[in-house]
Amino acid sequence: MITRKRLAAGVCALVAALTAGFAFPAGAAAGEPTGQDAPKVDLVLDVSGSMRARDIDGQSRMAAAKQAFNEVLDATPEEVELGIRTLGANYPGDDRKTGCKDTAQLYPVGPLDRTEAKTAVATLSPTGWTPIGPALLKAADDLDGGDGSKRIVLISDGEDTCAPLDPCEVAREIAAKGIGLTIDTLGLVPTAELSRQLSCIAEATGGTYTSVEHQDELTDRVNQLVDRAADPVVTPVPVEGAAECAEAPALKSGLFTDREEFGQQRWYRVDVLPGQELRASVSVAADRAVNPGYGVLLRAVTTHGREIVRGEAAGNGRTDVISTGLRYPEPERDDADGDKPAAETVCLAVTHSFSPTSGVKSTPGLPLELTVDVVDGPSQAGDVASFGLGRGWWLLGALILTGFLAGLVRGWLSRWRVAVWRTN
C-alpha cells in the first residue's frame, strides 16, 4: 500500500511539472511589447434601480461603488487613460425599448482629471434598466484606436434585462474583431445566474470574473485591473497556416494568430538547431455557440511524417478557450564533415474538435493563438517524446517495471514473514 501511494504521488508530481512547463513556456519572445500608445481602461458601472439595495457593509451598493471609484481614481497610474461609462443611469420609466438604450459616457477615455471624474461619479443615482450588452458595444467604441492595451471593467449587480441581445454573444463578437480588448467583470452580491453570465462575458475575451460582497474587495480588485492595464502589451502577428507541412509558413519565436475552420487542420514549420529546445503552445477560442464536448491537439511531426511529441486538452462546455502545449529538445550531434550541423525542420499541426450548434455560421474559422519559442536546450538533451511527453511508452514501461519489482519485493517479504512465523 505504501509503495502504491508513493508511486502515485511521484506520477502526480511528474504530471504537475510537465503541465507547468506547458502552461508557462519560459522566455517566449512572443511579438514585441508595444509602448507607443497609452493603455486605456473603461470602467462600466451598473446604475440600475437594484443598486439601491443596502447589503454591502451596511450601505447601499451604489454608495460602495462610489467610494471604491473615488479610491481607484486616486490610485490610477499617470500613464493610464481612464474613462467611465454607465448603464441604467438616466431612464427611470417602464418602456423597455428606451431603457435598453440607456448607456452613456460619464467621463471620456483620456488623460485623467481626478477632480472632474470624482465630481461626475458623485452625481450618480440608481435609476433604470440593466442593458449590459449595449453598454459593452459602446464601451468597445470608447476604446477604439491605438495599439496599447485596452480593458473594460464591468461592475454589475444584476443580469442583463435587454435580451435577445445576449451580452455573452456581444463579448464574443468583440473578441472576434481581434482588437486586443479584454473584459473583466465584477458581480456585486451576485446570484448564480449573474455569476454565470459575468463569467461567460469575461472568458470570451480572456478576462476574469470576481464575486464581490464588501467595499474594500471592490476597491482592491478594480485597482488591480487598472494597474494591469499599464503592463507591457504583446501584439500577435497574423499568419496563415497551410493544409500540409510542405506548404506551411516558417515561423520564428513569437506570438501568432490565425483562424481555423471546423474540421480543419493547420500546419506551421519551425527550424530547430541541435542543442536547442522547441516550446510551443496553442489556444483556440469559441467565438460563437458550439456544442459541448471538444478538444484541441498540437502535434510536432518530422518532415517525413513521424510524430515526435504531442499535447492535447479537452473541454466540456464550461469555458470558451482551450489550450495545450509541448516541448521538444533537439539533441546535440556532430556532423561527419566537421561542418555546422543543419537545423531540423519540425512541423506543428493544430487540430480542434469544436462543432457549431444548429444555425451557426462555420466561417470564418475559430480564432487560434500560437506561441513558438526556440531556446537553448538543456545539456544532454534527449528525445523528450521518448520519455513521456509524446506517446508515453517509456514512462509506461518504467511504471510497469516499478510495479513488477514492488510486487516481487512485497511477495518476498510476505514469504519471509510466514517462514519466521512457522519457525517460532
Secondary structure, 3 states (H helix, E strand, C coil): CHHHHHHHHHHHHHHHHHHHHHHCCCCCCCCCEECCCCCEEEEEEECCHHHHCCCECCECHHHHHHHHHHHHHHHCCCCCEEEEEEECCCCCCCCHHHHCCCEEEEEEEECCCHHHHHHHHHCCCCCCCCCHHHHHHHHHHHCCCCCCCEEEEEEECCCCCCCCCCHHHHHHHHHHCCCCEEEEEEEECCCHHHHHHHHHHHHHCCCCEEEECCHHHHHHHHHHHHHHHCCCEECCEECCCECCHHHCCECCCEEEEEEECCCCEEEEEEEECCCEEEEEEEEEECCCCECCCEEEEEEEEECCCCEEEEEEEEECCCCCEEEEEEEEECCCCCCCCCCCCCCEEEEEEEEECCCECCCCCCCCCEEEEEEEEEEECCCCCCCHHHHCCCCCHHHHHHHHHHHHHHHHHHHHHHHHHHHHHHHC
